[in-house]
Amino acid sequence: MNTLLQDIRYGLRMLLKHKGFTAVAVIALGLGIGANTAIFSLVNGVLLRPLPFPDAERIIFFEGNNPSSGITESNISFLDFTDWSQQTDLFASTAAYWTGNANLGADGAEPERVPRAGVTTGFFSVLGVQPVLGRTFLPEEDKPEAITVAIISHGLWKRRFGSDPAIVGKEVQISSRPITVVGVMPPGFEYPEQTQIWVTSAVNISDEPRDNRAWSAIGRLNPGIDLKQAQTRISAINAQLAKQSHETNKGWDATLWRLHERLVREVKPSLLALLGAVGFVLLIACANVANLLLARSAARQKEIAIRAAMGASRTRVLRQMLTESILLSAIGGMAGLLVSIWLTDVLTSIVPEGAARLDQVGIDYRVLTFALGVSALTGILFGIVPALQASKLDVTSALKEGGRSAEGNRRTSARSLLLIGEVALSLVLLVGAGLLIKSFLRLQEVRPGFNSRNVLMAMVALPGAKYKDQQFAEFFRQLKERLEAAPGVQAVGGSINLPLAASGYSIGRGFVPEGRPLTRDESFDAGYATITGDYFRALQVPLLVGRIFELRDNAEGPKVVIINEAAAKRHYGSPADAIGKRLNMWRDDKFPREIVGVVGDTKASSLTGESGAQIYVPHAQDPQWNFMAMVVRTAGDPAAFATTFRRAVQALDKDQPIYNVRTMDDVVMNSLGTRRVSMQLFAVFSCAALLLAALGIYGVMAYSVTQRTQEIGLRMALGAQKSDVLGLVIRQGMTLTVIGIIVGLAGAFALTRVIGNLLYGVTATDPATFVAIPLVLLFVALLACYLPARRAARLDPTRALAQS
Amino acid sequence: MITLKHLERFYPLAKGKFFYVLRDINLEVNEGDFVSIMGPSGAGKSSLLHVLGMHDHAWTGEYFFDEDPIHSLKPKERSTLRNEKIGFVFQNYHLLDDLTVYENLDIPLSYRHVNKAGRDSIVCDALDRFHIVGKKDLYPRQLSGGQQQLVSIARAMIANPKLILADEPTGNLHSDQGKEIMEMFKSLNAGGTTIIQVTHSDVNAAYGNRIIQLRDGFIV
């Protein structure tokens, strides 16, 4: 112990003495460890930290699928869910729920729209969470189509109700209905989707269609039941249901996910790829520091020889050297922790909105342990080669002044190997980043089918307790008029269903050309949107043929519809042939609608997805929709129009909030979501890797030139020209680089497949990327070699020989 | 104390040839001897010293130290024996630049696993004995050449070795300092320590009781 303290003391003194070396190493390690810790804190918060529910691994999520129709991620049917729950003893409890929003207002405060969930009574028992105030729902409170009680989140209780201890039993206005608060949930509990208000499901089982797959469901497995067993039983029930209710259940099954897995599955591949990428950066930083240490151990050869001559065993020399490198990495680790705190904030601010479990990201014991472990491992990793080299020193040669030994050659080989490793790792990262950047550029080339510039979107949902059918349509008509009257407004429209899933709502309808039987056929499915105002003009969706909706397309007018190009081509061959044709919509409309126009396709859910068939209906002819995602095209900055928008709504109804207010440019940017962030981070990491590799190449070559000063002087004295010396040094560096590139290409072929699912329009083995990236690396390496080579070429042979 | 029989040290050359630096060395050194090894440059003086000091293991022949057959010991056993019995003094002093005088004296003891209290006591004794108490917190660069060599001798003696190997200990010192150092060796020898030095100086060799001449790797 005492000798260890002595090693630490001497180690610290060495680091303080060589401040330049220490600073460079600490910066490289601090950035490397910091970036790793920051990404790990994301991985920890999102993937590793268990859900904050007791026995959370027993909580499962039901996800509908119908492989024969190509549907992989669907909500589920309430009636199917009831069968799963009642026909098995798999679950301790189950719950179904829907999600939506509710207006809070009419109490004098600013009206606001908050996320709301309608849940069956087993909901809180599945999650194992109890309210901090009041109680959960009683079975008799879940009445069909009637909501009378609510439970609120801790956050909402604090913010909106001033932490009123007597809130339980009080009546509050939720979406213009008097609702009694029966409980307040504990802090942080906001499942699902940042819910602030939980109400009863209000399901009306007697009227509930079996094919209404608008529900979500969760369950708590009984002890001793594993996921596989449960999956088998549920699939068996689904097979039975498909036979019994062929029309509604043909091909339908449900996948059981652990709730945690289901919540994070979208981001998991990106996070793991990023963790790998940032790990590479750290490895490259380690190789650089190891190279620095090797160069320094050459200078310390005499010191180590003296220690050995004084009786230091090989282990003791190894320990001394490793102590120094671990001290260095510990300081780097502390710097890294500071970097990671800052970087974690940056990362959480750039990840796409709504990313799962982001609230769980932070520095906890696991992150600290990771930082500590990475620091220690890093210290050993970059210290071991120089330490082993030092401990193998030939004492006799080292103690002879000017003595030559094999140490120099061994050290040079180790440095060369490290350099090859650095180049190879950098190439893998650069290829990964190149592929992501190329796929991001491809994504940006994808036209969403509308012009997002200068458009503001905002959602308005009218409470059913205050408005009915035509009142909805009238409200939005008046709102359109008010907004159009505002200065700088060019067009105003609205839809229940905006492109790129911007309104958070989508619905499909069966497209049944006239003359066909009005029955369900998935191949005729189309996206459905009820629209108001100058929707197409506001988004600049081109009218291909026919006309857009006009005032005459009201409740009394002939029933009309506009379809998109994809629907027209699919059902009628061309847009022109669709005009004047009539269609039915399974199963809502019991009358045909005439196609009056065909518009261009828009991307429904994402830029990478298909446009698909789309049907547009005027709000006046389908007035059941109480909400609209309004879009306003402005002459100037659309974001600045939000206040005017809010005022226009409140001029019509002072208690009416607006929500989901953002520009359509933001919608497009956010739809690139995880890909954008992954691409940006990969690009940053690969640039860091390239820089570190360039520094590594420069360092090795500069050191080599110093070591070969005498040889170079001699060559020049014997007649070598400057170009010969330049060539000599550059050839040495580029040979190592080329070997590194070959190794890296092999690694990249193997590893880029990991990010295959993050790519769009580019294969993981894209030939252009695999050619361009090595060329970039070769160019950078050439620059890094050129500087020491130029120094070598400028050597004065007389001095070089005299120095030796 | 030391017996060398047919000891040879060579470096392999190309085509199966060898370059010999020590050839057929047969030597007896008794306890209490003060031996001077002399000879021209390249004669093998330093090589012989490093073989005797067990830093160099690449030799053939037989080497006995206090009856222990060094030639059949493993490197680790040799280094244990070396730590117990041999101290070194170099021409260039070879003090550790980043350690103070005190720490330079302390480090060999630390490598011999002496506990802290024991080390403190031994180092303080050595500082007293070599009259360098006032220099204990100085770094080598703050000392004159003679003072550095004095510290180097103190360090060699710190673990109380039976044998001191000195490689041209006065080579870098002017004559007064050199004389002082040689007197120190003489007094250590008088106290019972066996000394083997490599030297070019007849004057310094005269401090010893025996001279060995080396030429082209042979004892002549």
Contacts between the chains, C-beta under 8 A, distances in Angstrom:
chain1	res1	chain2	res2	distance
A	2	B	115	7.0
A	2	B	116	5.0
A	3	B	110	5.4
A	3	B	113	7.7
A	6	B	110	5.9
A	10	B	98	7.3
A	10	B	99	7.2
A	10	B	103	8.0
A	13	B	98	5.9
A	14	B	98	6.4
A	17	B	98	6.2
A	302	B	94	7.1
A	303	B	96	5.8
A	303	B	97	7.2
A	303	B	98	7.7
A	305	B	94	7.8
A	306	B	94	4.6
A	306	B	95	7.6
A	306	B	96	5.9
A	307	B	96	7.2
A	307	B	107	7.1
A	307	B	111	7.6
A	308	B	55	7.7
A	309	B	53	7.7
A	309	B	55	6.6
A	309	B	88	5.4
A	309	B	90	8.0
A	309	B	94	7.1
A	310	B	88	7.6
A	310	B	107	5.8
A	310	B	108	4.4
A	310	B	111	6.1
A	310	B	155	7.0
A	311	B	79	7.4
A	311	B	82	7.1
A	311	B	83	4.1
A	311	B	108	5.2
A	311	B	111	3.9
A	311	B	112	5.9
A	311	B	159	7.4
A	312	B	107	7.9
A	312	B	111	4.7
A	313	B	76	7.6
A	313	B	79	6.4
A	313	B	111	7.1
A	316	B	111	6.1
A	395	B	50	7.8
A	395	B	55	4.6
A	396	B	47	7.8
A	396	B	50	4.5
A	396	B	55	5.1
A	396	B	56	5.0
A	399	B	55	7.9
A	399	B	90	6.6
A	399	B	94	6.7
A	400	B	46	6.9
A	401	B	92	6.5
